[in-house]
Amino acid sequence: MSNSIYTLAAWLAGDFSNWEQAIENPPFFAHIRVCIRPIAALADQGVWLYLEQAYDYMLQQPYRTAVLQVLPLSDQQIKIVNYKLKQPTDFFGAARDRGRLATLTLAHLEPLPGCDMQVTYGSGKFSGQVEPGKNCCVFRNGRNTYLSSEFTVTEQTYSSLDRGNDPETDERVWGSIAGAFEFKKKTSFAAEVGEIYPL
């Protein structure tokens, strides 16, 4: 499993687009880009990734940023620990600028309790979902919600579905009503994972 965390990191490391999905179903899916890059500056602390999610026409102003720590749990499971940036705007665009990403340190991060992802591998893909318990709290549009999140990743594709649910009724409050976002990898940064974590 120790090697699997590097495989997962290599598959996640890339610039992804859901262009085909957005063209086929524009009422439900905007053209979104997800860019995930390994963080060389934190290599001595383990496997870390920086994520930006943005509309294609606003790449330098992502609406979501995250820092992910990839940890082996057992022979069959991986855990992704989710962190947020204390000042996200300080790093806007860093997913496409390795020089800026090199300045990111642990001091810039805050943990997100209850938001860790449980990941397993099977049938040629990694599948993850937020840990159970309704403890990943998200306040949005004036309402308290808990995050329901899942993803799958292969060497060339990335699929994600994030929704916010009411903690009392479990009804969907925000998030996709038409299913998961389906991304294809346009640029791979897997070589950078190999540079940072040579096996």
Order of alpha helices (4+ residues) and beta strands (2+ residues): alpha-beta-alpha-beta-beta-beta-beta-alpha-beta-beta-beta-beta-beta-beta-beta-beta-alpha
